[in-house]
Amino acid sequence: MATSNALFTGLTGLLSNQRRLDVIGNNIANVGTTSFKSSRMLFSTLYAQTRSTGSAPGLSGGTNPTQVGSGAMIAGTQRNFAGGAITATGIATDMAIDGDGFFIAQMNGQTLYTRDGTFQLDENRRLVTEQGAYVMGWGVDDQWNIMEGQLQSLDIPLGLLTAAQATQNIYLDGSLDATGDSATTGSIHRSGALFTDVGMGSALPWTWDPDNPDMAGGVQPDLTVAGNNLYVDDGNGVAQLAIEGGAQAMITIDGIEKNGQTVGTYSFLFGSEDQAIAAGADGWGSNMSDFTGWLGTALGLSNDDIAGQTLGGRVEIDPSGSLLIMGNEGTVQDLDLSSGDFSVTYAGVPEGDLVAGDPQVNPFTFTSEQAADGESIRTSFVAYDSLGETITIHVSMVLQESLDNGGTEWTFLAESPDASGLNGIVGNGTLVFDSSGSFVSASNTTLTIPLENGADSPLVLNLDFDEGTNGVTALADANSVLAAMSQDGFTGGELVSFSVSDDGTILGAFTNGVTRKLGQVALAVFSNPGGLEDMGDNVYRVGPNSGDPLITDAAALGAGRIVSGALEMSNVDLSQEFINMILASTGYQANSRVINASNEMLDQLMLMAR
């Protein structure tokens, strides 16, 4: 009967509005839930009772169908995936997605998806959700490169010690004064005469000794000590140490400076290699040729031909029997040495036991004859060997000449006090600049540094004088400047912090100042996110109508960017929910009135039957 139909129609309205209130209540309850997505209830009509289907126009006008509805039913719920407000938290493990993507998590072999970026590290330093599901992404290889492909759980190993990386490239920057004076000479220091000339055929001056008539016939005399001189000519153009009893002399240099930096402490023994090793000497030999070669190396002097240029540094014995030390060209290569920088000791002869006629303790008395000239600049920097130990390198630039095209040519000399043995000079080359001061070319930019500290040897690195917009120029500046701007080596360090970039790349910061990639957070994109099934705990799983996930990094396929140290808030609009709640309440009340009216009509019908 009609009245009973109204009862059931009102009941459907009650049930629909009740369910709507359930949805509204759930939205309001989750107003503070991280990344919660609100839902809305959708209604549809129940089938209608058709009394007449209507008729088409003919001899008379057409009629519309006569239908009486049977009430309302729930058509479904629709989740609103609009982004919520992003709020900064300052917690490194917190992440928010500014876009349509979902984080990927895995728990008990099941792949889940979430917008909730409230992550943390477990005891194994793996990134997990609040419920303990592993956050998935891509790891890195042993060179810290992202390995895209198979997803894996992400590790952030705070406290990890990273291996050192040997330097391969040094990038220099600066401006050289192209208007300076070209180099012509280095510093010159001369000692007093060191020799007694008793040999025939010597390149050194000699005099007739009436007490030794064998000299007239060119016979090699016995080596003798004469006066306070340290060496005697052996008759073959070289001079050997001569001391009664066969003791070896050891010459030590200490305190010699180049551009205000100490060259180092080194010793030379007149004797065999075994004797030198036993005495702790850095070099050995039997004659002055051995000694002068050793001294030039120890002082970092170079007279090599460098693309047609030389630096002029060398040590030699001049015809007067004096030791001549000629430094490299360029004012920064000027040697600062004095007699006190040389000392002589004798193996087996205590200093106090020397008597008249024995060699003197220090026969070196130097005078400075000339200072180095030439526009130049010197800079110092450090590189790292394979163990992460610092290697000091000094690079000097010297203006050699102005070219016919208006450009300039410079030589550079690289030295390292940390090179093993006496290998102080580790590289040299030339630089050419055009008339506008721009870099044109460089030669021999590879440095080779032998090491004996257990690191990989030699350390080979490249000097880059023309890196990008920086680099070395040669302009008309008042003063030349040169500096190493950066280098790609580093010592070992400990991972102490990390951050996440917009594309999900996790960057770790080590105590040695190095930043390395630790992994990358992956995101999933769905063609119909509304088709995902809500599993509770702020996670979803693939539903029949969601489509398969597309795995990508942030900022691709509309996934959006990742905001580190922030969380996405609930997108519930409380004002809208309150309005919806009023409407649901009013609808419920109105439908109850329909049921009440139907009930009164039935009562009236029953009264008629009495």
C-alpha positions in Angstrom: 0.0 0.0 0.0 1.1 3.6 -0.6 1.5 4.5 3.0 3.8 1.7 3.7 6.0 2.7 0.7 6.5 6.0 2.3 7.7 4.3 5.5 10.4 2.4 3.5 11.3 5.5 1.5 11.9 7.4 4.7 14.0 4.5 6.0 16.3 4.7 3.0 16.8 8.4 3.7 17.6 7.7 7.4 20.1 5.0 6.5 21.8 7.1 3.8 22.2 10.2 6.0 23.4 7.9 8.8 26.2 6.6 6.6 27.0 10.1 5.5 27.4 11.2 9.1 29.8 8.2 9.5 32.0 9.5 6.7 31.8 13.1 8.1 32.7 11.8 11.6 35.7 9.9 10.1 36.9 13.0 8.4 36.6 15.2 11.5 38.3 12.5 13.6 41.3 12.5 11.3 41.7 16.2 11.0 45.1 15.8 12.7 46.2 12.7 10.9 49.3 13.1 8.8 48.6 13.1 5.1 45.0 12.0 5.7 42.7 12.3 2.6 39.1 13.2 3.3 36.2 11.4 1.7 32.6 12.3 0.8 29.5 10.2 0.6 27.7 10.0 -2.8 23.9 9.2 -3.0 21.8 7.8 -5.9 18.1 7.1 -6.3 16.5 3.7 -5.8 14.5 2.3 -8.7 11.2 4.1 -9.3 7.7 2.5 -9.5 6.5 3.3 -13.0 2.7 3.9 -13.3 2.9 5.1 -16.9 5.7 5.3 -19.4 4.1 8.3 -21.0 3.1 8.7 -24.6 4.5 10.4 -27.7 2.7 13.4 -29.3 0.0 12.4 -31.8 -3.5 13.7 -32.3 -3.0 15.0 -28.8 0.0 16.2 -27.0 2.5 13.7 -25.5 2.5 12.8 -21.8 5.5 12.3 -19.5 6.1 9.1 -17.6 4.5 8.7 -14.2 7.0 7.3 -11.7 7.2 7.3 -7.9 10.7 7.0 -6.4 11.5 4.4 -3.8 14.1 6.5 -1.8 17.8 6.9 -1.8 20.8 4.6 -1.6 24.6 4.9 -1.1 26.3 5.2 -4.5 29.7 5.1 -3.0 32.4 7.1 -1.3 35.0 9.3 -3.1 38.4 10.1 -1.6 39.8 13.6 -2.1 43.5 13.2 -3.0 44.2 17.0 -3.1 47.4 17.8 -1.3 47.3 18.9 2.3 49.3 21.8 3.8 53.0 21.1 4.1 54.4 22.0 7.5 58.1 22.0 8.4 59.2 19.8 11.3 63.0 20.1 11.1 63.4 16.3 11.4 65.7 15.0 8.7 63.8 11.7 8.2 60.4 13.5 7.7 59.4 13.9 4.1 56.4 15.3 2.3 55.3 15.0 -1.3 54.3 18.2 -3.2 52.5 16.4 -6.0 50.5 13.2 -6.8 53.1 10.5 -6.0 53.1 8.0 -3.2 56.0 6.6 -1.1 56.6 2.9 -1.6 56.9 0.7 1.5 57.3 -3.0 2.0 56.2 -5.0 5.0 56.1 -8.8 5.3 56.6 -9.2 1.5 53.6 -6.9 0.7 54.1 -3.7 -1.2 52.2 -0.8 0.2 51.8 2.9 -0.7 51.5 5.9 1.5 51.6 9.7 1.6 52.7 9.7 5.2 56.4 10.6 5.3 56.8 10.2 9.1 59.9 8.0 8.7 62.6 7.0 11.1 65.7 4.8 11.2 65.6 1.4 12.7 68.5 -0.2 14.6 70.1 -1.2 11.3 70.0 2.4 10.1 67.4 1.5 7.5 64.6 4.0 6.7 61.2 2.7 7.9 57.7 4.0 8.3 56.1 4.5 11.7 54.7 0.9 11.5 58.2 -0.5 10.6 57.7 -1.0 6.8 60.8 -0.5 4.8 60.9 2.6 2.6 61.9 1.6 -0.9 64.1 3.3 -3.4 67.4 2.9 -5.2 70.8 2.3 -3.6 74.3 3.4 -4.7 77.3 1.5 -6.0 80.8 1.7 -4.6 81.4 4.9 -6.4 78.3 6.6 -4.8 76.4 6.5 -8.0 72.6 5.9 -7.9 71.7 2.4 -9.2 68.3 2.7 -10.8 66.4 -0.5 -11.5 65.5 -3.0 -8.7 64.0 -1.3 -5.7 65.6 -1.9 -2.3 65.3 -0.7 1.2 67.2 2.5 1.9 70.2 2.6 4.3 71.4 5.8 5.9 74.4 4.5 7.8 75.1 7.4 10.3 78.6 6.8 11.8 79.9 5.1 8.6 83.5 5.7 8.0 84.2 6.4 4.3 87.5 5.5 2.7 89.7 8.4 1.6 90.0 9.3 -2.1 93.3 10.3 -3.6 93.3 13.7 -5.4 93.2 13.5 -9.2 92.6 17.1 -10.2 93.6 20.5 -8.8 91.7 23.5 -10.1 93.6 26.8 -10.0 92.4 30.3 -10.3 94.1 33.7 -10.4 95.4 36.6 -12.4 99.0 37.0 -13.5 100.6 40.4 -14.1 101.4 40.4 -17.8 103.1 43.8 -17.5 105.8 42.5 -15.1 109.5 42.0 -15.9 110.5 38.8 -17.7 112.8 36.6 -15.7 116.5 36.6 -16.6 118.3 35.1 -13.6 118.0 33.4 -10.3 119.7 34.1 -7.0 123.5 33.4 -6.8 125.4 32.4 -3.7 129.1 31.6 -3.7 131.2 29.9 -1.1 134.9 30.4 -0.4 137.4 28.2 -2.1 137.1 24.6 -0.8 140.0 22.9 -2.5 143.8 22.5 -2.4 144.9 21.9 -6.0 147.4 19.1 -6.1 146.4 17.2 -9.3 147.5 17.2 -12.8 144.9 17.6 -15.6 142.4 19.0 -13.3 139.8 21.5 -14.5 140.6 23.4 -11.3 143.6 25.7 -11.1 146.8 24.1 -9.7 150.3 25.2 -8.8 153.7 23.6 -8.9 154.6 21.9 -5.6 158.4 21.6 -5.3 157.9 19.2 -2.4 156.1 16.8 -4.7 158.2 16.3 -7.8 155.9 13.5 -9.0 153.4 16.1 -10.0 155.7 17.2 -12.8 155.3 13.8 -14.5 151.5 13.8 -14.0 151.6 11.0 -11.4 148.6 10.8 -9.1 149.8 11.9 -5.7 148.5 10.4 -2.5 145.4 12.1 -1.1 146.5 14.4 1.7 145.0 17.0 4.0 146.4 20.5 3.5 145.6 23.4 5.6 142.0 23.7 6.6 140.5 22.8 3.2 137.9 20.0 3.0 138.6 18.5 -0.4 141.6 17.8 -2.7 141.6 17.3 -6.4 142.0 13.6 -7.3 143.7 14.4 -10.6 140.7 13.6 -12.7 138.8 16.8 -12.5 136.7 15.9 -9.5 137.5 16.4 -5.8 137.2 13.9 -3.1 137.2 14.2 0.7 140.5 13.5 2.2 140.9 12.9 6.0 143.4 10.9 7.9 142.0 7.6 9.2 139.5 7.3 6.3 136.5 8.8 8.2 133.5 9.9 6.1 132.3 13.5 6.1 128.6 14.2 6.2 127.3 17.6 5.0 123.8 18.6 6.4 121.7 21.5 5.1 119.0 22.9 7.4 117.3 26.3 7.5 117.6 27.3 3.8 114.4 29.1 2.7 112.6 29.6 -0.6 110.0 32.3 -0.5 109.9 32.1 3.3 109.3 28.4 3.3 112.0 26.0 4.6 113.4 23.7 2.0 113.9 20.9 4.5 116.7 19.1 6.4 118.9 16.8 4.3 122.3 15.1 4.6 124.9 13.9 2.2 127.6 11.4 3.1 130.9 10.9 1.3 130.9 7.2 1.3 128.9 4.1 0.2 125.2 3.6 0.2 125.4 1.2 3.2 127.4 3.8 5.1 124.9 6.5 4.2 121.9 4.4 5.3 123.6 3.6 8.6 124.4 7.3 9.1 120.8 8.4 8.2 121.9 10.4 5.2 119.6 11.1 2.3 122.4 11.0 -0.3 125.8 9.6 -0.8 128.8 9.6 -3.3 132.5 9.7 -3.6 133.1 13.1 -5.3 131.9 16.6 -5.7 130.0 15.8 -8.9 127.8 13.5 -6.7 127.5 16.2 -4.1 126.6 19.1 -6.4 123.9 16.9 -8.1 122.5 15.9 -4.7 122.5 19.5 -3.5 120.6 20.8 -6.6 117.9 18.2 -6.1 117.6 18.9 -2.4 117.2 22.6 -3.0 114.6 22.0 -5.7 116.6 23.6 -8.5 115.7 22.9 -12.1 117.5 23.7 -15.3 115.4 21.4 -17.5 114.3 22.5 -20.9 110.6 23.2 -20.6 109.2 23.9 -24.1 112.2 26.0 -24.9 112.4 27.7 -21.5 114.7 26.9 -18.6 114.5 28.1 -15.0 118.3 28.3 -14.7 118.7 26.6 -11.3 121.9 24.5 -10.7 124.8 23.9 -8.4 128.4 23.7 -9.7 132.1 24.2 -8.8 133.5 27.3 -10.5 137.1 27.5 -11.7 138.2 29.1 -8.5 137.2 26.1 -6.5 134.1 27.7 -5.0 130.7 26.1 -4.6 128.3 28.1 -6.7 124.5 27.8 -6.0 122.3 29.4 -8.6 118.6 29.4 -7.8 115.7 29.2 -10.1 114.4 32.3 -12.0 111.6 34.4 -10.5 111.6 36.4 -7.3 109.5 33.8 -5.4 112.3 31.3 -6.1 114.9 33.4 -4.5 117.1 31.4 -2.0 117.7 32.6 1.5 120.8 30.8 2.7 123.7 31.5 5.0 126.9 29.8 6.1 125.1 28.5 9.2 122.7 26.6 7.1 125.5 24.1 6.2 127.2 21.9 8.8 129.8 19.1 8.5 130.3 16.1 10.8 132.8 13.3 10.5 131.9 9.7 11.1 134.2 8.2 13.7 135.8 11.6 14.6 134.2 13.4 17.6 134.1 17.1 16.9 136.3 17.9 19.9 139.0 15.6 18.6 139.7 17.5 15.4 143.3 18.9 15.5 145.2 21.4 13.4 145.6 20.1 9.9 142.3 18.2 10.0 139.3 19.5 7.9 137.5 22.3 9.6 134.0 21.8 11.1 132.3 24.1 8.6 134.3 25.2 5.6 131.3 26.8 3.9 131.3 30.6 4.0 128.7 31.9 1.6 128.1 35.4 0.2 125.1 36.5 -1.8 126.1 37.9 -5.2 122.7 38.3 -6.9 119.0 38.2 -6.2 116.5 36.4 -8.4 114.4 38.6 -10.7 111.3 38.2 -12.9 107.5 38.6 -12.2 106.4 35.5 -10.3 103.9 34.2 -7.8 103.9 31.1 -5.6 101.0 29.3 -4.0 100.7 26.3 -1.7 97.9 23.8 -1.3 97.3 20.3 -0.2 96.2 17.2 -2.0 95.3 13.8 -0.6 96.9 10.4 -1.1 95.0 7.1 -1.1 95.2 6.9 2.7 93.7 10.4 3.1 97.0 11.9 4.2 97.7 15.5 3.2 100.4 16.1 0.6 101.7 19.7 0.5 102.4 21.1 -3.0 104.0 24.4 -3.9 103.5 25.9 -7.4 105.5 28.8 -8.7 104.7 30.8 -11.8 107.4 32.8 -13.5 107.0 35.2 -16.5 109.4 34.1 -19.1 108.7 36.4 -22.1 106.2 38.6 -23.9 105.2 37.1 -27.2 105.1 38.8 -30.6 101.3 38.5 -30.7 100.9 40.5 -27.4 100.5 37.4 -25.2 102.8 36.1 -22.6 104.5 32.8 -21.8 105.0 31.6 -18.2 106.7 28.6 -16.7 105.5 26.8 -13.6 107.5 24.6 -11.2 105.7 22.3 -8.8 107.5 21.1 -5.6 106.4 18.9 -2.7 108.3 18.5 0.5 106.3 15.3 1.1 107.7 13.5 -1.9 109.9 10.5 -0.9 113.6 11.0 -0.9 114.9 14.1 -2.6 112.2 14.1 -5.3 111.1 17.6 -4.4 110.4 18.8 -7.9 107.3 16.9 -9.0 106.5 18.7 -12.2 107.1 21.7 -14.4 105.6 23.1 -17.6 104.6 26.2 -19.5 101.4 28.3 -19.8 100.6 30.6 -22.8 98.1 33.4 -22.7 96.9 35.6 -25.6 96.9 39.4 -25.9 93.6 39.7 -24.0 95.0 37.6 -21.1 92.9 34.6 -21.8 94.3 31.1 -21.3 95.5 29.4 -24.5 97.4 26.3 -23.6 99.5 24.5 -21.0 102.1 21.8 -21.2 103.2 19.1 -18.7 100.3 19.7 -16.3 100.6 16.2 -14.8 102.4 16.0 -11.5 104.0 12.7 -10.2 104.7 12.5 -6.5 106.5 9.4 -5.2 105.4 8.4 -1.7 106.8 6.0 0.9 104.1 6.2 3.6 102.2 3.1 2.5 99.8 4.9 0.1 99.5 4.1 -3.5 102.6 5.5 -5.2 103.2 7.6 -7.1 100.4 10.0 -6.6 99.5 11.3 -10.0 97.4 14.5 -10.3 96.6 17.1 -12.9 96.8 20.8 -12.6 93.8 22.5 -14.3 94.4 26.1 -15.1 91.2 26.7 -17.2 88.2 25.3 -15.3 84.9 26.7 -16.6 84.4 30.4 -16.0 87.2 30.4 -13.5 90.8 29.7 -14.3 94.1 31.6 -14.6 94.4 34.7 -16.7 97.3 37.0 -17.5 96.1 40.6 -17.4 97.7 44.0 -16.6 97.2 43.6 -12.8 99.1 45.4 -10.1 100.0 42.1 -8.4 99.9 38.5 -9.5 97.6 36.2 -7.5 97.3 32.5 -7.7 95.3 30.0 -5.6 94.0 26.5 -5.7 90.2 26.8 -5.7 89.2 23.2 -5.3 90.4 19.6 -5.6 88.6 16.3 -5.9 90.4 14.3 -3.2 89.5 13.9 0.5 90.6 12.2 3.7 88.5 9.6 5.5 85.5 10.9 7.3 82.4 9.9 9.4 78.8 10.2 8.1 77.2 12.7 10.6 74.1 14.0 8.9 72.0 13.8 5.7 69.3 15.6 3.8 66.9 14.7 1.0 66.8 16.8 -2.2 63.7 17.6 -4.3 64.2 14.6 -6.5 64.5 12.2 -3.5 68.3 11.9 -3.6 69.6 11.3 -0.1 72.8 13.2 0.4 75.2 12.3 3.3 77.6 14.8 4.9 80.8 13.5 6.3 83.1 15.1 8.8 85.8 15.6 6.1 83.5 18.0 4.3 82.6 15.5 1.6 79.0 15.1 0.5 78.0 11.8 -1.1 74.8 10.2 -2.5 73.4 7.5 -0.2 70.4 6.5 -2.2 67.2 7.9 -3.8 63.6 7.6 -2.6 61.3 6.2 -5.2 57.7 7.3 -5.8 54.7 5.6 -7.4 52.1 7.2 -9.6 48.6 5.8 -10.3 46.3 6.6 -13.1 43.4 6.4 -10.7 44.5 6.9 -7.1 40.9 6.8 -6.0 40.9 3.1 -6.8 43.4 2.3 -4.1 42.3 0.3 -1.1 42.7 1.9 2.3 44.5 -0.6 4.6 44.6 1.6 7.7 47.8 3.0 9.2 47.9 5.6 6.5 48.8 3.0 3.8 47.1 1.8 0.7 47.4 -1.2 -1.6 46.7 -1.6 -5.3 43.0 -2.0 -6.0 41.1 -3.5 -9.0 40.4 0.0 -10.4 43.6 1.9 -9.4 45.8 0.8 -12.2 49.3 -0.5 -11.9 51.8 1.8 -10.2 54.4 3.6 -12.3 57.7 3.7 -10.4 59.6 6.9 -10.9 61.7 9.5 -9.1 60.3 12.8 -7.8 59.5 15.5 -10.3 58.8 12.9 -13.1 55.4 11.7 -14.4 53.7 14.3 -12.1 54.9 12.6 -8.9 55.9 16.0 -7.5 58.9 17.0 -5.5 59.9 15.8 -2.1 60.2 18.3 0.7 62.7 17.2 3.3 62.2 17.9 7.0 58.4 18.5 6.5 55.1 16.6 6.7 51.9 16.8 4.7 48.9 17.6 6.9 45.4 16.3 6.6 43.3 17.9 3.8 40.1 17.9 5.9 38.2 21.2 5.6 36.5 21.5 8.9 34.1 24.3 7.8 32.9 22.2 4.9 32.5 19.1 7.2 30.4 21.1 9.7 28.1 22.2 6.8 27.9 18.6 5.6 27.1 17.5 9.2 24.2 20.0 9.4 22.9 18.8 6.1 23.1 15.2 7.1 21.4 15.9 10.4 18.7 17.9 8.7 18.2 15.2 6.1 18.0 12.6 8.8 15.4 14.6 10.8 13.3 15.3 7.6 13.2 11.6 6.7 12.2 10.8 10.3 9.3 13.2 9.8 8.2 11.3 6.7 8.2 8.1 8.7 6.2 9.8 11.4 3.7 11.2 8.9 3.2 7.8 7.4 2.7 6.3 10.8 0.0 8.9 11.6 -1.8 8.1 8.3 -1.8 4.4 9.2 -3.2 5.3 12.6 -6.0 7.2 10.9 -6.7 4.3 8.6 -7.0 2.0 11.6 -9.4 4.3 13.3 -11.7 4.2 10.3 -12.0 0.4 10.7 -13.4 0.6 14.3 
